Each structure stands twice: as structure tokens, then as C-alpha cells.
Amino acid sequence: MNIPAAYHSVIIWIGDGTGLPDAILHIHAGLIILMLVRLVSGRSLGTFIPLSFVVLAELGNETLDYLNYGMRWADTLSDIGNTIFWPLVISLGVRLRPMVRRDRIAD
């Protein structure tokens, strides 16, 4: 079984089924992974653990794309940017926000 080709056929099926362009699918995938890991792990978005899963998933996706298509830098960089941008912004926003008094554990 050719895993990269099978993976690619699933991705094409998702794109065809939703009618969404690849860039939008990457944005949604990054956010879905971020929220699922947040919910399953119970860890705050500010810990960067959910973000690290987004990065690992995108690296896996791009590895499978590379094995199926070869290196396509423009597509790869666009995919990485679209997948990671909003999860990174959200994680940094949570991490860097000033903690309000009601959120502090101990004063």
C-alpha cells in the first residue's frame, strides 16, 4: 500500500466534499487540531502543547506531500503558514495576556 498516495486521495476527497480550497482547509485543520488537543489534554493554549501538535501534524502532512509529489517549496511554505498562523497567534495571545485577578491561583 502506498501510504502517501492513499493519504493524498483522502485529502482530495475532503477538498471535493467540502468545496473549500486547499488554503482554507489548512486554516481549518490547524484550528481543529489546536482545539482538539486543548480539549483532550486539558492543557491551556498558553502552554504551547496544543500548538506543538499542530506543528507536528503539519510536518507530517508536508512529509506525506513530499513523498507523493516531491519538493514544491511555494506550496509547502504556503501550507505551513496557513496551518500554523492562527494557532500561533491564539497561543501567543493566551500566553502573553495579562492575567486578571480572578484567574490567578494564588496571590
Secondary structure, DSSP 4 states (H G I P E B T S, - for coil): --HHHHHHHHHHHHHHHH---HHHHHHHHHHHHHHHHHHHH---GGGSHHHHHHHHHHHHHHHHHHHHH---HHHHHHHHHHHHHHHHHHHHHHHHSPPPGGG-S--
